[in-house]
Structures are given as C-alpha cells and as structure tokens.
Amino acid sequence: MPKSPASQNRLYFLLQRTAHALKVRADTDLKNTCGLTTAQIAALNLINERAPVAQNVIARELRQKESAITAMVKRLETRGLIKKKKSAEDDRAWALEPTKKGIGALADAAPAFLEINALIDQHVPSSQAKTVGTALLKILNSLEDTPGTET
C-alpha cells in the first residue's frame, strides 16, 4: 500500500514538533515580558474581547475543561489581571472582565507574538501563508467536529 503524501512527508510528526517548539518559545518569551503563559494570554484576550463573559464561555472557546479554566481564572484574578462580578444573566455565574493591569499585560505580550509570527513569516512564503492557514483551519475544524476529540 503506497504511503499518503502526508505520511511520506511526515507532516503529523513535523506539525506536532513545530507546534510544541513554537509554544515553548512563545511561553518563554511571554514569561520574560509579562510573566504569563500562552494559555493565560489566550484566556485574558478572550475575556478582554468579550467582557463581561462567563467562565464557561472561555472554557468552550479554548476547548478546555471548566476546572482548568477555574484554576486559570483564579491565577489571573490573584495577579490583578481580571475581576469577577455576579453575572447579570445568571445569579449562579460570574462575569469576567479585564482590569487595567490585565489590558496592560496584553499590550506587554504583543511583542512576543510579533516575534513568533516573524519567525513563521521567515519560513512560510507570503504566497503560501493563506493556503497553509486554510489547510490548518480545515484540519482543526474537522477534528473539533469529531466526537471524542475534546481536550
């Protein structure tokens, strides 16, 4: 049986290693600039974009278990990056909002993402960037639509 192009080119292996290396690099850069991780910045960014937002929305958007987001929200709140208030829609829920310090942390994080994107731009020609992005998004969407693939 002939190997598929993905198999012949070891795409899964290379995507996995590249994604891990990019995350490690971004986490290191973020830790040095604002003391946060990529996951914390992703949550803080969603909170900033959607405020006031319920914690379960953040969990769903980030494809994380709510217990993991609860711990992250606690860390962000302890650092003064977000605040919680009772939800206007649901008395049992909290609405999350960024603080000025949280918005500042997002601004501090921006250079780290500029560096990571510049690294990607060095190796993915601009003429292929849209094609690569579209292919990755199609793979991601097909996996998220498949039962049993939640994180």
N, C-alpha and C positions, 0 to 999 in steps of 0.2 A: 504494500500500500504506500503510495507516494506521500511524502510529507507536505503539509499545507505551507503556504508562504509564511504564515505567522510562526509555524514551528521551525521551518528552515532558517528563519532569521532570528529565532529565539526571542520573539517580541515580548512574550509574557515575562520571561526572566529579566530582560532589559528594562521593561516598564517598571517592574517591581523594584529592581535595584535603583533605578533612576529616581523613582518617587521617594524611596526611602532616603537616598542621599540628598535630594532637594529638601526634604522635610528636616533632616538633621542640620543641614546648612542654614535653613531659614530659622529653625529653633535656636541655633547658636547665635546667629546674628540678632534675633529678637531679644534673646536673653541679655545680650550685651547692650542693646539700645534701650529697651523698655522693661526688661525683666519678665516678659511674658512668653508663652509658647504660641505656636501657630494655632493650636486648638482654642486657646484663650482669646487670641485676637479674632478668630473666626466668630466666636460667640459674642464678643464685645462689639464687633462690627454689625452683626445681625441685631443685637439689642439697640445699637445706635440707629440703624436704618428703620427699625420697626417700632420703636418706643412709642407708647408703652406696650410691651409684649409679654405674653405669658411664657413661662419656662418650658411648658410642653411644646410650644411652637418652636423654640430654639432647639430642643431635642429632636423634633421631627425634621427640621431643616438640615441639621448637622448629621442626621442619621445615627443618633446616639441614644443610648438608654437614658431615661429620665433621671435615674440615680446618678449617672456620671455627670449629667448637667447640673444636678443639685449640688454636687461637690464643687464643680467649677464655679457656679454662681456664688457659693459661699466664699471661695477664694477671692473672686473678683470683688465681692461686697466687702470682705475684710480689708482688702487693699484700697478701698475707697473709690473703685472704678465704676461701680454701678450702685444703684439704690433700688430697694424694693418698696412697693406700696400695694395696698389692697387693690385688687382688680375691680374696675367699675362694672364689669360684666359678670363676674363670678366671685362671690364672697369667700369661696374656699381657695381661690388662687391669688398669686402675687403677680403684679405687673412690674416688669423690669425696665429701668431707664439708665442711661449712662450719666455719670457725673461729669463735671468739667475736667476732672483729673482723668476720667476714662476717655473722653474725647481727645485730650492731650496725648494719652498713651497711643491712641490710634494714629495720630499725627507723627509721633515718635517712631512708630513701626513702619511707616511708609517707605523710608529709605531701604530697609531690609528687603521689602518686596520688589522695589525697583532694581536692586542688585540681582535678585533671583531671576526676575524677568529679563534683565540684561544678559545674564548667563544663558538663558534659554534662547534669546534672540541671536546670540553668537552662533548657536549650533542648529537652529531651525531657520532656514531661509524665509524671509518675509513672504515669498511667493508660495510657501508651503504651510505657513502658520495656520491659516484658516482651515486648510484640509486636515492637518493634524488635530486641531482643536475640535473640528466637527466629528472626526473619527473617534476621538476620546470621549466626547459627549455621547455619541451613539452607543459606545460600549457601556459607559456608565448608566445611561438610561435603560438599556436592555437588562443590565444586572439589577437595577433598582426595581424593575418591573417583575423580576423573577421571585416567586415565593421562596422564603428561606434564605434570602441573601442580606437580611438586615444586619447591621453591625451592633 
